[in-house]
Amino acid sequence: MKAQDIRPLGISQRHLHGPGPSDVYTSVLEVMKQPLVGHLDPEFSRVMEEVGVLLQFVFETENKLTIPISGTGSAGMEAAIFNLIEPGDSVLVCTNGYFGSRMAEVVRRCGGVLQEIKSPWGRIVDVSQVEEAMKNNPAKVVCIVHAETSTGVLQPLAEISQVVHEHGSLLLVDAVTSLGGMSVGVDEQMIDVCYSGTQKCLSCPPGLAPITFSPRAREVVQGRKVPVQSWYLDTNLLMQYWGQARVYHHTAPISMIFALHESLRTIAQEGLAACFLRHRQNHVALVAGLEAMGLELLVAPQYRAPSLTTVVVPDGVDEARVRGNLLQEHHIEIGGGMGDLKGRVWRIGLMGHSSRRHSLKRLLNGLEKALIQENLPVTEGHALEAMDEIYQARNDQELKTHEQFGE
Ligand SMILES: *Cc1c(COP(=O)(O)O)cnc(C)c1O
């Protein structure tokens, strides 16, 4: 291949129903074409200010330190952990899936003394496990994943938050797959540090990691004995750029910040309650459709994240062939299992702009066809009927909300 012969890109349109990225809003792609300005330009300064307000809105917080980190969700994870943890600090990580384990790895790498609570993949971490661990060895920081994307478990936070704060510890939450798709409620849940990513329920391209620090967490960072292990992710330095001073730290990814501005603005226009309701109802309709095909879900009903559903692959079905078929025949992407669940589940995302009635219809229809090809006893049309019943059961007010947003 010669460099001079390489042609411009022509990427196919997909319907993204995997564990992320999700479909982006058209207006988000549009806004990325706006002219580039300097990262210290007064116009960009205004954009930054508005992004701050919008992020506080989706995080449901008054925290002043609420900014996008330049990097994907994992950069948010490192920023959260690196800023709070000094070498030798004790950290409790709750692990019930892949991303909990990643947090544990980051804690090890930044010199934290790691204590891990493990719960089986597909289950929540129980508050009693946290109580027990904190009684024996109270940690400075407790880390937990809100929506575990490897399993589809939505972790209840309220009771654990209470236990953590009774011990005077800080609560650090991964909200990568929940922010924008369900209430994270940073202030109400008393979360001290919370981070997310742009390509899941915020329906932006990947590249930024929104993060927020409570006043208490910020004091901890400001009072550190040794500087943050990462110069790039040091919020003390980042706040000199994002705060009033606007001092150069690194060049902000301008066009990505435009994209985030537009996606958050779109969510604000829809309204948080309506947006969360849309995610919840489309999830319920998805579940009804899957069950109509005779499929089983991994997670107990009360702990299912609306943004990500894990389906048990039936015996005798080639899970990779089904995914390949969906992509080739229907341009639909769904995810396979990872870690303990590799080859055993499909992961279906209904995140942000991908959580729409019409896209769900296309997804169920494609999945039905793919499963019939696998010789499963599935009747074409049953899943869509089950889905429609859920939508019909909605009351008028809810329907109005949905129609307004082009479902
Ligand atoms: C996707 C994801 C991450 C990592 O985000 P990247 O953008 O892939 O770096 C972290 N935590 C959870 C729960 C995720 O779903």
The ligand as an ORCA input file, in Angstrom:
! r2SCAN-3c Opt
* xyz 0 1
  C     -16.695      2.369     28.606
  C     -16.454      2.349     30.053
  C     -15.250      2.810     30.614
  C     -14.060      3.198     29.792
  O     -14.328      4.210     28.932
  P     -13.439      4.415     27.606
  O     -14.108      5.566     26.972
  O     -13.550      3.140     26.813
  O     -12.054      4.681     28.014
  C     -15.137      2.830     31.994
  N     -16.141      2.415     32.776
  C     -17.295      1.939     32.283
  C     -18.379      1.492     33.208
  C     -17.485      1.895     30.899
  O     -18.624      1.421     30.398
*
